[in-house]
């Protein structure tokens, strides 16, 4: 078997050399024709040598490679399919959470958001964050308040019927302003009003309603002719009736969220019950009620069970 292969190889080599010599000695052919003939000889030789090799091992190797190739292609296809499904799932969640169709460009969505907020400035409900009490707050408390302002603004952007927001008693040289710039991306371009004026001098007193948990009067509805005030105060020492006393000093009406009317106390390990909420939690309740006109649904949105209160229906 070996001497046959060697003989075939010698014949092939001799044949190649002869044809090569004939091609070089032919004076009638140009350079292009010479290269083409050499290419033909090499290809023919390679094909002839392949036919003389035993086919058993080559066929087995080819099948093995093909099997591995098919297995790899299946893995790649499965990964592509999984990535596609994950992408579709994220798109569906985005549509569900924002209520906005993904075919719109970011520029269009920004212009739509700006239009909604500016419309609220002229005809929507008004909410004032009283920031005149920040001088007595620690840096940690200021950072927490800056985070609450960010979350409040984010919730307002997503609302179908947004409020127009005022930050009153807010100076650009204050530590709170620095914290807002540090913690909130794009804070300087927020669509809201910032002013150094106090809320009590900015609006007629008869239009103001200061929301405080210490009030005796429960809030019944959201009136477009009123300006609702939230005290921008994060106080870890839990000083009582700070915002209530401030409202009384200016003879301004007060109101509390109707937690006692629609919720009941629930038992917990620490026996803890509190109606004190962050400004973004209060805003979520107001915003939800303004859209749904349903206090139980709104309170469920902002009052967690950790506060020690649950809806009456859930107990029954």
ABEGO torsion letter per residue (X at the ends): XAAAAAAAAAAAAAAAAAAAAAAAABAABBAAAAAAAAAAAAAAAAAAAAAABBAAAAAAAAAAAAAAAAAAAAAAAAAAAAAAAAAAAAAAAAAAAAGBBAABBAAAAAAAAAAAAAAAAAABBBBBBBAAAAAABBAAAAAAAAAAAAAAAAAAAABABBBBBBBBGBBAABAAAAAAAAABBGAAABBBBBBABBAAAABBAAABBBBBAABABBBABBBAABBBBBBBBBBAAGBBGAAAAAAAAAGBBBBBBBAAAABBBBBBAAGBBBABBBAAAAAAAAAAAAAAGBAAAAAAAABBAAAGBBBAAAAX
